[in-house]
Structure formats: C-alpha cells, structure tokens
Amino acid sequence: MLDVVQQYWPYLLFGSYPNGPLGGFTMTLVIAIVSLVLTFPSAVLVALARTSEVRVLEHAAFLFVTIVRGIPLLMLIFWVYFFLPVALGTPISPFWSLILAIVVFQTAYLSEVLRAAIEALPKGQTEAALSLGLSYFPRIWKVTLPQALYNSIPGILNQFTSMIKETSLGYVLAVEELTYAANKVNNFILVKPFSVFALLALTYFAVCFTLTQLVRLLEARIENRFTRVAAA
Amino acid sequence: MNVALDFTAILNDQYLHYFVTGIQNTIALFVLTWLVAFPLAVLLTVIRSSGIRPLSWLIALYVEYHRNVPLLVQLLFWYFGISSLFPDGLNDFINQHNTEFIFALLALVLYTAAYMSEDMRSGLRAISKTQFEAARAMGFGFVQTMTYAILPQVWRLSLPPLVNQTLILFKGTSLAASIGVAELTFQARQIESITFRVFESFFVVSLLYLAGSLTLMFAGSWLAQRYKLRTR
C-alpha cells in the first residue's frame, strides 16, 4: 500500500493539477463544500415552509421531502445528468450535475434535521416574540433561527459527512474526485487492486471518522449548555 | 422542452422484460440482504453488550469502518480489491454463480448489519439497568435475560431507526448497478441507452422506487404504532 502512496499521492490528492484539471481528494472536498454551501439556504427555506402555518407551503415541502427520500441518490444523479440537459437544451457538466443532485437530495434530509431543531425549541420563545409584537420575519430571523441553527450544528456536520461520502458517486459520472482517481490508479497499476482500494477506504475513513468524533464533542457541548441554561 | 413523451416505446414486449428483471434483482438483493443482515446485527449487538473486551472492540471497529466509508467504495473494495485475495477455488465458485450479485450482497449485508447493530445498541442503552438486575434476580442467565427481558424491549425502541435503515438499504441496492448487477437502476440506464427515451425510462423506474419506498414508510409507521412501548 505504501508504494502506491509513494508513487501516486499527488494524483490522488490533487488530480493532474497544476498541469491539468483539479481532481482527487481535493476535488472531493470541493464538491462536498460547494454542495453544503448551496444546500444550507435551500434546506432552511424548506424547513421554514414545513413549520409555517401556510398550508400550501407545508404540503409542498412535505411532498418534496417524501419524494426525494423515496428515490435513490444514484437515480437522482441520472435525472440531473441525462434528463436536465434535454429539458433545458444546454449541456451540464458532470461536476455540476453531481453537485446539483447532492444539493436536491440533501436539501430534503438537512431540512428534516433543521425542522426537528425548530420544533424542539420551547414554545415560550415564539410566544415571547409574539408578545413583543414581532411579525413573522423578524421573529424567524432574530429568535427562531439563531437558536435552532446553533442547536443543529452537530446535525449539519453529520449531513456534511454524508455529503463527503455521497461525492464518491461522482465515480459513476466520471467526475474526477477521489474514488474516480483511485479507480484510475488501479487501472494503471492493475496488479494491486487490494492496496489501492484499501487506501481509498482508509482515506474516507480517516476524514469521516474525524468528523463524526467532532460531532460527538459538539453534541456534548451543546447539551451541556442546555442543562446549564435549564439550571440557571 | 419539445420532447414527445411516449411510454409505449418502452413499455412493450420488447423492453418490458428489462423492467421485470430489474424489479426481480432489486427485490432479491433487498430481501436477501435484510434477511442476513438483521440476525447478524442482533448477534453483533448482543456480543458487543456482553462486555468481552477484544470482541467488542473488534465489533466497534467493524461498525465504525462501515459507517465512515461510502457504500460505493465498500462495494468497489469487495468487487475489485478483496476478491483478489480470495483463493482461486473460491473465486472460481463465485464466478460460476452470478459474481456481481454475490459481491453486492456481501457488501450490502455487512454495511446494513453495522448500521442496524448501532441502532439496536442505542436502543439497548436506553433500557434501564434495573431490567437486567431484575432478570438476574429471577435467576436468568445472560442468554435468557437477553431473549426474554431485554431484546423484546430493544426491538420496540429501535424499530423507527431500523425501518429507516431498511429504507436506506432499499435505496442502497441501486449502487449495485455500479458493479454491474442488473437491478432497476442498471436496467433504466440500459433501456435509456437503447431507446434514447430518457424521461420515460427514468420516470417509470423512479415511480417503482417511490412505490417501494412509500410502502416501506407506511409499513414502518404502522409497525411503530403497533409496537409502541406503552409502559412509560
């Protein structure tokens, strides 16, 4: 395994950059981060729609979440990659197809995380805001969201870990991320499939395991804050 | 969008058998995986809670590996990597019996069992210590305590996450397409590339997935109602 690392680490880490397109592990991170940045606002909107009192919005959000939850991500990727260009009349690069599919998919899941956080807030918060005469938007913006988002930091990070794992599906569209790079290296060496794929699995493990441990720490911290507030 | 939709172009005698094979393979993969993974998960949970040190560490490692590495990478690792270490006799045997299906099954079983055992473990931790002590006081041994007192409660507590995991497994079978198992997603791509009917083919397959997922969701909420813990 070490000789694979020694020989191919620049390719696995950066792809052919700076002499060619960016790829490898850096690309995996880029895709995951761009996806998270785009998913976050849309998930907040869907979560707000689901907790709003406007029936139509509530139902539309519920329908969206249910449908996305019922379809495999791979199917969604194929929709975006093969069908969207036909519908729009312009080609979409595999890179953006993958990101778009992950964004749609994760919007459904992240919105559920945020919804749970919004619904977990004590009712008194909303009532206090109402009695202060705050209308809907100031109430959401200044009272509900700051608390709900803070409490859902572990949940958001959890979804980010899922996103990192989901970027591996870029392999199917030949997006040059880590899994694709590893497969290419494997096709190049041919005789060491075990080492190459073990290295691949180990890399994902190192990153995602670190993140999940971080989530555990944060969870404990946020829970502590809660009990402190409750005790005070 | 100026695409004339024509479902009869794919839902006819010529292509219908693609869908049928796809459904059969998806269901076979899903049901077989569940039937093996669930008992395995129970076994892992019980062993881990028995407190035998090296064993429970090994299981913890097993669970963390499967939770922190993308399912696609696990599939590729088994298919390309680990299989290269198998003795020739075993590989010959597998190659004579639907190679891709066996490796997909193997990867999915191990993945699902890891998640399910984690779900059950958190159910197990939620059960108060007095339950164990009471069973002990009645003269039950470890196995009896587990089967008569603890597992029936764990089952009820961990039912919702188990249903969720079952849903994830159902959708996860789609990834088997990437190593060439002729399940639904794979067949959708086949039909699409033969007929160029992108929308129709993906639409039919998405509907099939959605039907499966919704059935699982409804069955899950029915079960959760039926087996709710009523003692608290």
Interface residues (C-beta under 8 A of the other chain):
Chain A: T66 I67 R69 G70 I71 P72 L73 L74 M75 F78 W79 F82 F83 V86 A87 G89 T161 K165 E166 S168 L169 Y171 V172 T179 N183 N186 P193 F194 V196 F197 A198 L200 A201 Y204 F205 C208 F209 T212
Chain B: M1 V3 E64 Y65 R67 N68 V69 P70 L71 L72 V73 Q74 L76 F77 F80 G81 I82 S84 L85 L167 K171 G172 T173 S174 L175 A177 S178 T185 A188 R189 E192 V198 F199 F202 V205 S206 Y209 L210 G212 S213 L214 M217
